Amino acid sequence: MIWFIHYFNLDVLGLLGKKFPFTLTGQVKNYLARYKLNRLAAKTTQLESEKMQKEVQVQKLMEENVKLTTLLDKKEAQLLAMNEQCKVMALSASNI
């Protein structure tokens, strides 16, 4: 078990694969390769999950943007109509 801790530390430090005065047995190399593969698979799963969450957030923001744009257009139309009414009232008041 000491070799696992030793090689695990080398892997964490990024030193695995460097030249040392000893060689790894095929079984240890295989274990370390599977260990790295499992870590990569876990990281890939995590990143895919985060990507899906971000896509859902983007979709919600896009929907909210459409609603807000529609509301803004409606308010602008109301403002223009009120502006026209004010003009008509001002012209009517000046003719009296």
C-alpha positions in Angstrom: 0.0 0.0 0.0 3.0 2.3 0.5 3.7 2.3 -3.3 0.1 3.5 -3.9 0.5 6.5 -1.6 3.9 7.2 -3.1 2.7 7.0 -6.7 -0.5 8.8 -5.9 1.6 11.7 -4.5 3.7 11.7 -7.6 0.5 11.8 -9.7 -0.9 14.7 -7.7 2.3 16.6 -8.0 2.5 15.9 -11.7 5.7 14.0 -11.4 4.4 10.6 -12.6 6.1 9.6 -15.8 9.3 11.5 -14.9 12.5 9.4 -14.8 13.1 7.8 -11.4 15.6 5.2 -10.4 12.9 2.6 -10.3 10.4 1.1 -12.7 6.7 0.4 -12.4 5.3 -3.0 -12.8 2.7 -3.6 -15.5 0.0 -4.0 -12.8 0.8 -0.7 -11.2 0.9 1.0 -14.6 -2.5 -0.4 -15.4 -3.9 0.6 -12.1 -2.6 4.2 -12.5 -4.0 4.4 -16.1 -7.4 3.2 -14.9 -7.2 5.7 -12.0 -6.5 8.6 -14.4 -9.2 7.4 -16.7 -11.7 7.4 -13.9 -10.7 10.9 -12.8 -11.1 12.1 -16.4 -14.5 10.4 -16.7 -15.7 12.0 -13.4 -14.5 15.4 -14.5 -16.2 15.0 -17.9 -19.5 14.1 -16.1 -19.2 17.1 -13.9 -18.5 19.5 -16.8 -21.4 18.0 -18.8 -23.7 18.6 -15.8 -22.5 22.2 -15.4 -23.0 22.7 -19.2 -26.6 21.5 -19.0 -27.3 23.8 -16.0 -25.8 26.7 -17.9 -27.9 25.9 -21.0 -31.1 25.9 -18.8 -30.1 29.2 -17.3 -29.5 30.7 -20.8 -32.9 29.4 -22.0 -34.6 31.0 -19.0 -32.8 34.3 -19.6 -33.7 34.3 -23.2 -37.4 33.7 -22.3 -37.2 36.6 -19.8 -35.6 38.8 -22.4 -38.5 38.1 -24.8 -41.0 39.0 -22.1 -39.2 42.2 -21.2 -38.8 43.2 -24.8 -42.5 42.7 -25.4 -43.3 44.8 -22.2 -40.9 47.5 -23.3 -42.6 47.7 -26.8 -46.0 47.9 -25.2 -44.9 50.7 -22.8 -43.3 52.6 -25.7 -46.5 52.4 -27.7 -48.4 53.7 -24.7 -46.0 56.6 -24.2 -46.3 57.5 -27.9 -50.1 57.5 -27.7 -50.0 59.6 -24.5 -47.6 62.0 -26.3 -50.0 62.4 -29.2 -52.9 63.0 -26.8 -51.0 65.7 -25.1 -50.3 67.3 -28.4 -54.0 67.2 -29.4 -55.0 68.7 -26.0 -52.3 71.4 -26.3 -53.6 72.4 -29.7 -57.2 72.3 -28.6 -56.4 74.5 -25.6 -54.5 77.0 -27.8 -57.5 77.4 -30.1 -59.9 78.2 -27.3 
